Amino acid sequence: MPTKPLAIGEEVVRRKAFAWAIDWPGWCRAGKDPVLAREALLAYRPRYAVVAEAAGLALSDAATAAADIVESVEGGSGTEFGVPSVITDLDRRPVTAAEAKRVAGLVEAAWIVFDSVAASAPAELRKGPRGGGRDRDKMIGHVIEADHAYAREIGVRLPAGSLTDRAAVATERAAVLDVLGQASDGTPLAGRRWTQRYAARRIAWHALDHAWEMEDRAEP
């Protein structure tokens, strides 16, 4: 039987593009144009395989094949800033109970990978070519703060966690996973804007983007 290409979505502006695997929340990469974004996405397959494994899943042969663009949307200011910010038609699909459990498991796995990378990273990370970039603790704090904002987008309103209050972080994450783990008709959650599928891919993308950055910048 022929191998089915990996289904991807893409979000494009003039000098920036994101490509993501439709069925694998968090597997998302950027590039200066759609071709480079797709190439980066496929190149990160081994790194995302670690996330899938943490969720008790395995990437299928489809994830090694050429990309099949199943949805392409025009980005906006968020895309230009560096965030996959467009909620697409495929993000509005209903989510069955089985799908919700799988999606929540992959978001949880993204956090597991982020925490694991952070635990082994040095406090000071190698700077970028222009001397920029957060060090480890500031990056961890940034992800915690972003996750708190994301939680509110799906109706979770709990005290914010921090580097010194990891119990609150764990409590908020559990509440987010409870929302993502429920079947959904695909409409926006909590009367706001984010759908369940978009929330999962945005939250997982952000955690993994910084986990992989931390890995790369921890190298000599």
Secondary structure, 3 states (H helix, E strand, C coil): CCCCCEEEEEEEECCEEEEEECCCCCCEEEECCHHHHHHHHHHCHHHHHHHHHHCCCCCCHHHHCCEEEEEEEECCHHHHHCCCCCCCCHHHCCECHHHHHHHHHHHHHHHHHHHHHHHHCCCCCCCCCCCCCCCHHHHHHHHHHHHHHHHHHCCCCCCCCECCEHHHHHHHHHHHHHHHCCCECCCCHHHCCCCHHHHHHHHHHHHHHHHHHHHHHHCC
